[in-house]
Amino acid sequence: MKYSIPLFGFMLAVAGFNAPINAQANVTSFVPFDDFLQSAKLAIAGDYLSRSGNRVRDEQAFEEMRQHILTMYEGVTVTHSFVLDDSHFDCIPIEQQPTVRILGLKGIATPPPDSMLPKAQADSNAAEGIAKPASQLDPDEPFDRFGNSVACEENTIPMRRITLDDMTRFQTLQQFFEKGPNGAGQAVETNGLEPPAAESHKYSFTYQNVKNWGGNSNLNLWSPHVNTSKGEVFSLSQEWYIGGNQTAEVGWQNYPDFYGGQNSRLFIYWTADGYHKTGCYNLTCAAFVQVANHGDLGAGFTHYSKQGGTQWEFAAEYYLYKGNWWLAIQGKWIGYYPGSIYRHGQLSKHAQTIEFGTEGVAKDPWPPEGSGQWPYRGFGYAAFQRNLFYINSSSNGIWDSLTRVRPSPKCYSIRGPYSSGGSGWEVYFYEGGPGGSGC
């Protein structure tokens, strides 16, 4: 493998846009997997339709959600379960995970060589400052508050439990899957004008139109508050790899309605048709194949960056390898989107555009993006993305040449992009802003 730089994840938006509720969860008791599955089998629509805060449209919509849960967990054996961020996670044998069974995969693909993973940077020469690597698990706390190990065994994967409590915060199963209101929502270059199809989305982002097989970013990790009582839906920072109307995405996201809590989570997303009928977060539908017993999709982190304090980040890389879109988090391959989910479309060949940036979804007012500070505040105050490169057809990493887009400058902006010339940050920019009204 040959590189021109040292190596180490367009369209974006939100899941179903509905009337706001203050979606908070607090797990007060541990629910074994068998008990959870039995309760799903016996669940009655009327018990959920009458609950305050649940939005499921009708009995038919509820039954579609319930059947999806039963389909996803059919034939699954759980080795053990644990609670992380007030969500239950189940450890499932790799070969039994829903994507393998539902898509009829004949086997698990072999990961790319480790030479394609991010290399450590010379932090002592960093152009802006030093950020610590973020972790989802605290090595000093190997058990949850119920005494369960929070680590899955070898040859199993952690899967955030798909529950009716989460799903019925949406009107339909399709809205639960969606990343945009009515399936819409794109971050596109518009010469500074807000995209007509994105009136419920606000961005600060950078892009490059270039033939690519993936790429990388180190994302500065924050958890901006999303006030659902005021109609705010989510705030995120992420990477997009786009081909036509197809994407592979990764980043962090604070989305209270989806996760039932206020802190930012590690997330992935995909679509094969511009967010219309395909796509879902994490492992909520049959799409992503996880191969690692770490990388808890839908879970938060042990630390978040603080204003003027310690900064935290994680590296995320996508690489189209032997027909599959492989994902690495913090320099370790955790799984892949099979090329088959892109239905012989553009991403089954290569991507055409890379994008990096923030997004918020609301009616009005709008949530903070990034750290909630304007990008000019710089390191320690504003959110950043750094070590930005794409992978070409020769498996070489090429430093990005990005164009910034600021369609809502009253609320969000971009500072940069810059090139630090080998001092530890390479290509980077600052992103986000305070949000508010009148964006």
Buried (B, 14 or more C-beta within 10 A) or exposed (E): EEBEBBBBBBBBBBBBBBEBBEBEBEBEEBBBBEEBBEEBEEBEBEEBBEEEEBBBBEEEBBBBBBEBBEEBBEEBEBEBBBBBBBBBBBBBBBEBBBBBBBBEBEEBBEBBEEEBBBBEBEEEEBBBEEBEBBBBBEEEEEEBEEEBEBBBEEEBBBBBBBBBBBBBBBBBBBBBBBBBBBBBBBBBBBEEEBBEBBEBBBBBBBBBEBEBBBBBBBBBBBBBBBBBEBBBBBBBBBBBBBBBBBBBBBBBBBBBBBBBBBBBBBBBBBBBBBBBEBBBBBBBBBBBBBBBBBBBBBBBBEBBBEEEEEBBBBBBBBBBBEEBBBBBBBBBBBBBBBBBBBEEBBBBBBBBBBBBBBBBBBBBBBBBBBBBBBBEBBBBBBBBBBBBBBBBEEBBBBBBEBEBBBBBEBBBBBBBBBBBEEBBBBBBBBBBBBBBEEB
